[in-house]
Amino acid sequence: MLLISMPINVNQEYTPRKLKLMKKKSLYNLFFILDFLYLFIISIVFYFTLTINTNRVIHIPSGSVNNIVSYLSSTSYNLNILDNIALRIIGKPQSGWIDLQAKHMTKYDFLYKLTTSKAAMKAINLTPGETSYFFLRDLSKQLNLDLEKLEKSYKKYSYKTDGNILAETYHLPLGMSEDKVIFFLINYTNRKYKTFSKKVVAHYDKQKWYKYITIASIIQKEAASIDEMPLISSVIHNRLTKQMKLQMDGTLNYGKYSHTVVTKKRIKSDSSDFNTYKIKGLPSSPVCAVSFDAIKAAIFPKKTNYLYFVKSKNNNRHLFTTSYKKHKNNIQQNQMIKKPKLRKETVTKKRKSIKNIWKSVH
């Protein structure tokens, strides 16, 4: 094939009319491009200002931006290539459960919060005096975790049956595995125990420390108030020194018996080493989770000669004594609190109210 090239006249002169037409054509092209850009920008702005509805707490899978966009699209968020590009510009979303802090927002706010929102947290409270048996069930329910896996991890990381997790309020991120939750709680407690031990006794011996935690757990179960804790502690230390059995109901509120009333039948039938009516010394494990107030009382008991205490029915506090004779007297006084008087008072009040009603009617 022959290619015939047309000669180009470099020296060709453009007439004013041609120049005017060329200029006009260039302006048309420019206006067309600007209009297109304007419409494009308006469309993009409109798209990213659309309102979307979402759950406040959502789960973001690990992986690439493409995987995350695909996952969110499959969960009714309708994301597309524009969202994909925007996320690459804003930043990669963090994986796990995140708290968006709102349920209604623009598309741009949604994408921005995917990359900046903090992990969704759940406040879990471990009450002083509660046992791991009930705490693990509470964890399972509130964090939607498998109870068997929690119990398995607890046995894996715990040092004793109980007292391995400090009684506190914990803020845990949603989406943590059972193993990570238990590891975090026990590891946090170990660090707290070490720090406190070094502060008060200048060193940390795990075996000796858990003897204090065991005493603290009994104090936690028995004391009616924080003020009473050093007194309860003194009774425990005094009885241990004299090699007396502790004989305290609180030690039988272990595990699944945390909220069970201790009866004479239970005292006779329970053969565990938590039954301080039968064994001498301390149980082999703490009875429950403890607070720092109980730990302080366990380490620094009040100096007394008290060996006995019983709860007073008058004010819900304890009556402390040095002799069994006085202790029995306190028990008898509790039993002799005059209930008939209370009944007479209520009967008298009822009679007065009946008289008043009768007068009002007549």
C-alpha positions as CSV (number, residue, x, y, z in Angstrom):
1,M,0.0,0.0,0.0
2,L,1.3,3.5,-0.9
3,L,1.1,6.1,1.8
4,I,0.6,9.5,0.3
5,S,1.6,12.3,2.7
6,M,0.0,15.7,2.3
7,P,2.4,18.5,2.3
8,I,2.1,20.8,5.3
9,N,2.8,24.4,4.9
10,V,4.5,25.6,7.9
11,N,4.4,29.1,6.8
12,Q,0.6,29.0,6.4
13,E,-0.9,32.2,7.7
14,Y,-4.2,32.1,9.7
15,T,-6.7,34.8,8.9
16,P,-8.3,36.7,11.8
17,R,-11.5,34.8,11.1
18,K,-9.8,31.4,11.4
19,L,-8.1,32.5,14.6
20,K,-11.5,33.6,16.0
21,L,-13.1,30.3,15.1
22,M,-10.2,28.4,16.7
23,K,-10.5,30.4,19.9
24,K,-14.2,29.9,20.0
25,K,-13.8,26.2,19.6
26,S,-11.2,26.1,22.4
27,L,-13.6,27.9,24.7
28,Y,-16.4,25.5,23.9
29,N,-14.1,22.6,24.7
30,L,-13.0,24.2,27.9
31,F,-16.6,24.9,28.9
32,F,-17.5,21.3,28.1
33,I,-14.7,19.9,30.3
34,L,-15.6,22.3,33.1
35,D,-19.3,21.4,32.9
36,F,-18.3,17.7,33.0
37,L,-16.1,18.2,36.0
38,Y,-18.7,20.3,37.8
39,L,-21.4,17.6,37.2
40,F,-18.9,14.9,38.3
41,I,-18.0,16.8,41.5
42,I,-21.7,17.5,42.3
43,S,-22.5,13.8,41.8
44,I,-19.7,12.7,44.0
45,V,-20.6,15.2,46.7
46,F,-24.3,14.2,46.4
47,Y,-23.3,10.5,46.7
48,F,-21.2,10.9,49.9
49,T,-23.8,13.1,51.6
50,L,-26.5,10.5,51.2
51,T,-27.9,9.4,54.6
52,I,-27.4,5.7,55.6
53,N,-28.8,3.7,58.5
54,T,-26.4,1.5,60.4
55,N,-26.0,-0.4,63.7
56,R,-24.0,1.6,66.2
57,V,-21.7,-1.4,66.8
58,I,-20.5,-3.3,63.8
59,H,-17.9,-6.0,63.0
60,I,-15.1,-5.3,60.5
61,P,-13.3,-8.5,59.3
62,S,-9.5,-8.6,58.9
63,G,-8.1,-8.4,55.4
64,S,-7.7,-6.1,52.5
65,V,-9.9,-3.1,51.7
66,N,-11.5,-5.1,48.9
67,N,-12.4,-7.9,51.3
68,I,-13.9,-5.4,53.8
69,V,-15.9,-3.6,51.1
70,S,-17.2,-7.0,49.9
71,Y,-18.1,-8.0,53.4
72,L,-20.0,-4.8,54.2
73,S,-21.8,-4.9,50.9
74,S,-23.0,-8.4,51.7
75,T,-24.4,-7.1,55.0
76,S,-26.7,-4.5,53.3
77,Y,-24.4,-1.5,53.2
78,N,-24.4,-1.3,49.4
79,L,-20.8,-0.1,49.0
80,N,-19.2,0.2,45.5
81,I,-16.0,1.2,43.7
82,L,-16.4,4.9,44.9
83,D,-16.4,3.7,48.5
84,N,-13.5,1.5,47.9
85,I,-11.5,4.4,46.4
86,A,-12.5,6.7,49.3
87,L,-11.4,4.1,51.9
88,R,-8.0,3.8,50.3
89,I,-7.7,7.6,50.5
90,I,-9.0,8.0,54.1
91,G,-7.3,4.9,55.5
92,K,-7.8,1.2,56.1
93,P,-10.6,0.3,58.5
94,Q,-9.5,-1.5,61.7
95,S,-10.7,-5.0,62.2
96,G,-12.9,-6.2,65.1
97,W,-16.0,-4.7,66.7
98,I,-16.1,-0.9,66.5
99,D,-18.4,1.7,68.0
100,L,-19.6,4.2,65.4
101,Q,-21.3,6.3,68.1
102,A,-24.4,6.9,65.9
103,K,-27.0,5.0,63.9
104,H,-27.8,7.6,61.2
105,M,-25.0,9.4,59.3
106,T,-23.8,10.4,55.8
107,K,-22.0,7.9,53.6
108,Y,-18.7,9.9,54.1
109,D,-19.1,10.0,57.9
110,F,-19.7,6.2,57.8
111,L,-16.5,5.6,55.8
112,Y,-14.5,8.0,57.9
113,K,-15.7,6.4,61.2
114,L,-14.8,2.9,59.8
115,T,-11.2,4.1,59.9
116,T,-11.2,6.2,63.1
117,S,-13.7,4.7,65.5
118,K,-12.5,3.0,68.7
119,A,-13.2,-0.6,69.6
120,A,-16.7,-1.2,71.0
121,M,-16.4,-1.7,74.8
122,K,-18.6,-3.5,77.3
123,A,-18.4,-2.7,81.0
124,I,-18.2,-6.0,83.0
125,N,-18.4,-5.7,86.8
126,L,-16.9,-8.3,89.1
127,T,-18.4,-7.7,92.5
128,P,-16.2,-8.2,95.6
129,G,-17.2,-11.5,97.1
130,E,-18.5,-13.1,93.9
131,T,-17.1,-16.4,92.7
132,S,-15.5,-17.3,89.3
133,Y,-18.4,-19.7,88.8
134,F,-20.9,-16.9,88.5
135,F,-18.5,-14.4,86.9
136,L,-17.7,-16.7,84.0
137,R,-21.5,-17.1,83.4
138,D,-21.9,-13.4,83.4
139,L,-19.0,-13.0,81.0
140,S,-20.6,-15.6,78.7
141,K,-23.9,-13.8,78.7
142,Q,-22.8,-10.2,78.3
143,L,-20.0,-10.8,75.8
144,N,-21.9,-13.6,73.9
145,L,-19.0,-16.0,74.5
146,D,-18.9,-19.8,74.9
147,L,-19.1,-20.8,78.6
148,E,-17.2,-24.1,78.1
149,K,-14.3,-22.3,76.3
150,L,-14.2,-19.6,79.1
151,E,-14.0,-22.3,81.8
152,K,-11.3,-24.2,79.8
153,S,-9.2,-21.0,79.5
154,Y,-9.8,-20.1,83.1
155,K,-8.4,-23.5,84.2
156,K,-5.5,-23.0,81.8
157,Y,-4.4,-19.6,83.2
158,S,-5.6,-19.6,86.8
159,Y,-3.3,-20.3,89.8
160,K,-6.1,-21.2,92.3
161,T,-9.8,-22.1,92.1
162,D,-10.8,-18.5,92.8
163,G,-9.3,-15.1,93.6
164,N,-7.4,-15.0,90.2
165,I,-9.3,-12.0,89.0
166,L,-9.4,-8.8,91.0
167,A,-12.9,-7.5,91.9
168,E,-13.2,-4.5,89.6
169,T,-15.1,-3.1,86.7
170,Y,-13.5,-4.0,83.4
171,H,-14.1,-2.4,80.0
172,L,-13.6,-5.2,77.5
173,P,-13.7,-4.8,73.7
174,L,-16.4,-6.8,71.9
175,G,-15.2,-9.6,69.7
176,M,-12.3,-10.8,71.9
177,S,-12.0,-14.6,72.0
178,E,-12.7,-16.5,75.2
179,D,-9.0,-17.3,75.6
180,K,-7.9,-13.7,75.1
181,V,-10.6,-12.4,77.6
182,I,-9.4,-14.7,80.4
183,F,-5.8,-14.2,79.6
184,F,-6.3,-10.4,79.8
185,L,-8.2,-10.5,83.1
186,I,-5.8,-12.8,84.9
187,N,-2.7,-11.1,83.5
188,Y,-4.0,-7.7,84.5
189,T,-4.7,-9.1,88.0
190,N,-1.2,-10.6,88.3
191,R,0.4,-7.3,87.5
192,K,-1.9,-5.5,90.0
193,Y,-1.1,-8.1,92.7
194,K,2.7,-7.8,92.1
195,T,2.6,-4.0,92.2
196,F,0.6,-3.9,95.4
197,S,2.7,-6.6,97.1
198,K,5.9,-4.8,96.3
199,K,4.4,-1.6,97.7
200,V,3.2,-3.0,101.0
201,V,5.6,-5.9,101.7
202,A,8.6,-4.9,99.4
203,H,8.5,-8.2,97.4
204,Y,6.2,-10.6,95.7
205,D,6.0,-14.3,96.6
206,K,3.0,-15.8,94.7
207,Q,2.5,-18.7,97.1
208,K,2.5,-16.5,100.2
209,W,0.6,-13.8,98.4
210,Y,-2.3,-16.1,97.7
211,K,-2.5,-17.0,101.4
212,Y,-3.3,-13.3,101.9
213,I,-5.8,-13.5,99.1
214,T,-7.4,-16.5,100.7
215,I,-7.7,-14.6,104.0
216,A,-9.0,-11.6,102.1
217,S,-11.7,-13.7,100.4
218,I,-13.0,-14.9,103.8
219,I,-13.0,-11.3,105.1
220,Q,-14.9,-10.3,101.9
221,K,-17.6,-12.9,102.6
222,E,-17.9,-12.2,106.3
223,A,-17.5,-8.4,106.8
224,A,-20.6,-6.2,106.9
225,S,-18.6,-3.1,105.9
226,I,-15.1,-2.0,105.0
227,D,-14.6,-0.7,108.5
228,E,-15.2,-4.1,109.9
229,M,-12.6,-5.8,107.7
230,P,-9.6,-5.3,110.0
231,L,-11.6,-6.7,112.9
232,I,-12.7,-9.8,111.0
233,S,-9.1,-10.2,109.9
234,S,-7.9,-10.1,113.5
235,V,-10.3,-12.9,114.4
236,I,-9.0,-15.0,111.5
237,H,-5.3,-14.4,112.5
238,N,-5.9,-15.0,116.2
239,R,-7.7,-18.3,115.5
240,L,-5.0,-19.4,113.1
241,T,-2.3,-18.6,115.7
242,K,-4.1,-20.6,118.4
243,Q,-4.6,-23.4,115.9
244,M,-8.4,-23.1,116.2
245,K,-10.8,-24.0,113.4
246,L,-12.0,-20.9,111.7
247,Q,-15.6,-22.2,111.7
248,M,-16.9,-19.4,109.3
249,D,-19.9,-19.8,107.1
250,G,-18.4,-17.6,104.4
251,T,-15.9,-20.2,103.5
252,L,-18.8,-22.5,102.4
253,N,-20.0,-19.8,100.0
254,Y,-17.5,-21.0,97.4
255,G,-18.1,-21.7,93.7
256,K,-21.7,-22.4,92.8
257,Y,-22.7,-22.0,96.5
258,S,-21.9,-18.3,96.4
259,H,-25.5,-17.3,97.2
260,T,-26.6,-20.3,99.1
261,V,-27.5,-20.0,102.8
262,V,-25.3,-22.2,105.0
263,T,-27.3,-24.6,107.0
264,K,-26.4,-27.2,109.7
265,K,-27.1,-29.9,107.1
266,R,-24.7,-28.3,104.7
267,I,-22.0,-28.0,107.3
268,K,-22.3,-31.8,108.1
269,S,-22.4,-32.9,104.5
270,D,-19.8,-30.7,102.8
271,S,-16.5,-32.6,102.8
272,S,-14.4,-30.1,100.8
273,D,-11.5,-28.2,102.3
274,F,-13.6,-25.0,102.2
275,N,-15.5,-26.4,105.2
276,T,-13.6,-24.6,108.0
277,Y,-16.0,-26.3,110.5
278,K,-14.2,-29.5,109.7
279,I,-10.6,-28.5,108.7
280,K,-8.0,-26.6,110.5
281,G,-6.2,-23.7,108.9
282,L,-7.1,-21.9,105.6
283,P,-8.8,-23.5,102.6
284,S,-6.5,-24.4,99.8
285,S,-7.9,-21.7,97.6
286,P,-9.5,-18.2,98.0
287,V,-13.3,-18.4,98.3
288,C,-14.1,-15.5,95.9
289,A,-12.8,-12.4,94.1
290,V,-11.5,-9.7,96.5
291,S,-11.1,-6.0,96.7
292,F,-7.9,-4.1,97.7
293,D,-9.7,-3.1,101.0
294,A,-10.0,-6.8,101.9
295,I,-6.4,-7.5,100.9
296,K,-5.1,-4.6,103.1
297,A,-7.2,-5.9,106.0
298,A,-5.7,-9.4,105.5
299,I,-2.2,-8.1,105.6
300,F,-2.8,-5.5,108.4
301,P,-5.3,-6.9,110.8
302,K,-6.4,-4.8,113.8
303,K,-4.6,-5.8,117.0
304,T,-7.2,-7.4,119.2
305,N,-7.8,-10.5,121.2
306,Y,-11.1,-11.3,119.5
307,L,-11.8,-14.9,118.7
308,Y,-15.5,-14.8,118.0
309,F,-18.1,-12.7,116.2
310,V,-21.8,-12.9,115.4
311,K,-24.0,-10.6,113.3
312,S,-26.3,-8.4,115.4
313,K,-29.9,-8.4,114.4
314,N,-30.2,-4.8,115.6
315,N,-27.9,-3.1,113.2
316,N,-26.6,-5.8,110.8
317,R,-23.0,-5.3,112.2
318,H,-21.0,-7.9,114.1
319,L,-20.5,-8.3,117.8
320,F,-16.9,-9.3,118.6
321,T,-15.9,-11.1,121.8
322,T,-12.8,-12.7,123.3
323,S,-14.5,-15.7,125.0
324,Y,-16.9,-18.3,123.9
325,K,-19.1,-17.6,127.0
326,K,-19.6,-14.0,125.8
327,H,-20.1,-15.2,122.3
328,K,-22.9,-17.5,123.4
329,N,-24.5,-14.7,125.3
330,N,-24.5,-12.5,122.2
331,I,-26.1,-15.3,120.2
332,Q,-28.8,-15.6,122.9
333,Q,-29.4,-11.9,123.0
334,N,-29.9,-12.0,119.2
335,Q,-32.5,-14.7,119.6
336,M,-34.2,-12.8,122.4
337,I,-34.8,-9.6,120.3
338,K,-38.5,-9.0,121.2
339,K,-40.5,-9.8,118.1
340,P,-43.7,-9.8,120.1
341,K,-43.2,-6.0,120.8
342,L,-43.0,-5.4,117.1
343,R,-46.2,-7.3,116.7
344,K,-47.9,-5.4,119.5
345,E,-46.8,-2.1,117.9
346,T,-48.2,-3.1,114.5
347,V,-51.4,-4.4,116.1
348,T,-51.7,-1.1,118.0
349,K,-51.2,0.9,114.8
350,K,-53.8,-1.2,113.0
351,R,-56.3,-0.7,115.8
352,K,-55.7,3.1,115.7
353,S,-56.2,3.2,112.0
354,I,-59.4,1.1,112.3
355,K,-60.7,3.6,114.9
356,N,-59.9,6.5,112.7
357,I,-61.7,4.9,109.8
358,W,-64.7,4.1,112.1
359,K,-64.8,7.8,113.3
360,S,-64.6,9.1,109.7
361,V,-67.5,6.8,108.7
362,H,-69.7,7.8,111.7
